[in-house]
Amino acid sequence: MSRDRWMTTAVIVMAALAGCGGQGDRQAEVAAKGSQVMPFDLERTTHTFAKGADGGVQTVVADDPSDSGQIRLVREHVTQEAAKFARGDFGDPAAIHGDGMPGLTALSQGYARITTSYAEVPAGARITYRTEDPALVKALHAWFDAQVSDHGAHAEHG
């Protein structure tokens, strides 16, 4: 782990131990776990989750569009995650958010009925999820909501 990532993780953990209170504790815990799974810096990137009638779009971008290092890390990670999700492997979100994360079980079991595609966007990358199964659309939306809630200032609805 780089010194910067170690320092970011240490600050997040210290904030959690100081008792941010309720949701703040959860967000600090998720950020600390996320730094072990996601190679990019959460403080320098933003996740956007846009729900759609047939699924949704998850986008991760560097906050500074000239930050080529963060953009490269985002694209590498999102490429890997898209491939894993297409195989039904949601292990990384489970490691960050917990096995009980809303929508996760349904997505893991129904992955074969979800079309997952990767694309680069300016300053980052996105994964598009499409399905004709209303239960899986609902699971995707619940999964998106949980991520926005858990990531706090690092995520938003699109």
C-alpha positions as CSV (number, residue, x, y, z in Angstrom):
1,M,0.0,0.0,0.0
2,S,1.4,3.4,-0.9
3,R,2.1,5.9,1.8
4,D,-0.8,8.2,0.5
5,R,-3.3,5.3,0.6
6,W,-2.1,4.2,4.0
7,M,-2.5,7.8,5.3
8,T,-6.0,8.1,3.8
9,T,-7.0,4.7,5.4
10,A,-5.5,5.8,8.8
11,V,-7.5,9.1,8.7
12,I,-10.7,7.3,7.8
13,V,-10.2,4.7,10.6
14,M,-9.4,7.4,13.1
15,A,-12.5,9.3,12.2
16,A,-14.6,6.2,12.7
17,L,-13.0,5.5,16.1
18,A,-13.7,9.1,17.1
19,G,-17.3,8.3,16.7
20,C,-18.7,10.2,13.7
21,G,-22.1,8.8,14.7
22,G,-24.4,6.3,12.9
23,Q,-24.2,6.7,9.2
24,G,-20.8,8.4,9.4
25,D,-19.3,5.4,11.1
26,R,-20.7,3.2,8.3
27,Q,-19.3,5.4,5.6
28,A,-15.9,5.5,7.3
29,E,-15.9,1.7,7.6
30,V,-16.8,1.4,3.9
31,A,-14.2,3.9,2.8
32,A,-11.5,2.0,4.8
33,K,-12.5,-1.3,3.3
34,G,-12.8,0.3,-0.2
35,S,-9.3,1.5,0.0
36,Q,-8.2,-2.2,0.2
37,V,-10.2,-3.1,-2.9
38,M,-10.3,-0.1,-5.1
39,P,-6.8,1.2,-6.3
40,F,-8.0,4.8,-6.9
41,D,-8.3,7.5,-4.2
42,L,-11.9,7.9,-3.1
43,E,-11.1,11.5,-2.1
44,R,-10.2,12.3,-5.7
45,T,-13.0,10.4,-7.5
46,T,-16.8,10.2,-7.7
47,H,-19.1,7.3,-8.2
48,T,-22.4,8.1,-9.9
49,F,-25.3,5.6,-10.0
50,A,-28.1,6.3,-12.5
51,K,-31.1,4.1,-12.4
52,G,-32.9,3.2,-15.6
53,A,-36.1,1.3,-16.5
54,D,-34.1,-1.7,-17.6
55,G,-31.2,-1.5,-15.1
56,G,-28.7,1.3,-14.7
57,V,-25.3,2.9,-15.2
58,Q,-22.5,3.0,-12.7
59,T,-19.8,5.6,-13.5
60,V,-16.5,6.4,-11.8
61,V,-14.6,9.5,-12.7
62,A,-11.6,11.4,-11.4
63,D,-12.7,14.7,-9.9
64,D,-9.8,16.4,-11.8
65,P,-10.2,15.5,-15.5
66,S,-6.4,16.1,-15.9
67,D,-5.5,13.6,-13.2
68,S,-4.2,10.9,-15.6
69,G,-3.0,8.6,-12.7
70,Q,-6.5,8.4,-11.1
71,I,-8.2,8.0,-14.5
72,R,-5.9,5.1,-15.3
73,L,-6.6,3.4,-12.0
74,V,-10.3,3.9,-12.3
75,R,-10.4,2.4,-15.8
76,E,-8.3,-0.6,-14.8
77,H,-10.5,-1.3,-11.8
78,V,-13.8,-0.8,-13.5
79,T,-12.7,-3.0,-16.4
80,Q,-11.9,-5.8,-14.0
81,E,-15.2,-5.3,-12.1
82,A,-17.3,-5.3,-15.2
83,A,-15.7,-8.7,-16.2
84,K,-16.3,-10.1,-12.7
85,F,-19.9,-8.9,-12.5
86,A,-20.6,-10.5,-16.0
87,R,-19.5,-13.8,-14.4
88,G,-21.6,-13.3,-11.3
89,D,-18.6,-12.5,-9.1
90,F,-19.7,-9.7,-6.8
91,G,-17.0,-10.5,-4.2
92,D,-15.5,-7.0,-4.2
93,P,-18.7,-5.2,-3.4
94,A,-19.4,-7.8,-0.7
95,A,-15.9,-7.2,0.8
96,I,-16.5,-3.5,0.9
97,H,-20.2,-3.3,1.9
98,G,-20.8,-6.7,3.5
99,D,-22.6,-9.9,2.3
100,G,-26.0,-8.5,3.4
101,M,-25.8,-5.6,1.0
102,P,-29.2,-4.9,-0.6
103,G,-29.6,-6.5,-4.0
104,L,-26.3,-8.4,-3.9
105,T,-27.8,-11.9,-3.5
106,A,-30.2,-11.5,-6.4
107,L,-27.5,-10.0,-8.6
108,S,-25.1,-12.9,-7.8
109,Q,-27.8,-15.5,-8.6
110,G,-29.4,-13.7,-11.6
111,Y,-26.2,-12.4,-13.3
112,A,-26.8,-14.5,-16.4
113,R,-30.0,-12.5,-17.1
114,I,-28.1,-9.2,-16.9
115,T,-26.1,-7.7,-19.8
116,T,-23.1,-5.9,-18.4
117,S,-21.0,-3.7,-20.6
118,Y,-17.9,-1.5,-20.0
119,A,-17.1,1.8,-21.6
120,E,-14.6,4.6,-21.1
121,V,-15.9,8.1,-20.4
122,P,-14.0,11.3,-20.1
123,A,-12.0,11.1,-16.9
124,G,-13.1,7.5,-16.1
125,A,-15.2,4.6,-16.9
126,R,-18.7,3.2,-16.6
127,I,-20.6,-0.1,-16.4
128,T,-24.0,-0.4,-17.9
129,Y,-26.4,-3.1,-16.6
130,R,-29.5,-4.1,-18.6
131,T,-32.1,-6.8,-17.8
132,E,-35.6,-7.6,-18.8
133,D,-36.3,-9.1,-15.4
134,P,-38.2,-6.7,-13.1
135,A,-36.9,-8.4,-10.0
136,L,-33.3,-7.8,-11.1
137,V,-34.0,-4.2,-12.0
138,K,-35.3,-3.8,-8.5
139,A,-32.2,-5.5,-7.1
140,L,-29.9,-3.3,-9.2
141,H,-31.7,-0.2,-7.9
142,A,-31.4,-1.4,-4.3
143,W,-27.7,-2.1,-4.9
144,F,-27.2,1.4,-6.3
145,D,-29.0,3.0,-3.4
146,A,-26.9,1.1,-0.9
147,Q,-23.7,2.2,-2.6
148,V,-24.7,5.9,-2.7
149,S,-25.6,5.7,1.0
150,D,-22.5,3.8,2.0
151,H,-20.0,6.0,0.0
152,G,-21.5,9.2,1.3
153,A,-19.7,12.2,-0.3
154,H,-17.9,9.9,-2.7
155,A,-21.0,8.9,-4.5
156,E,-24.2,10.3,-6.0
157,H,-27.4,9.4,-7.8
158,G,-27.2,10.2,-11.5
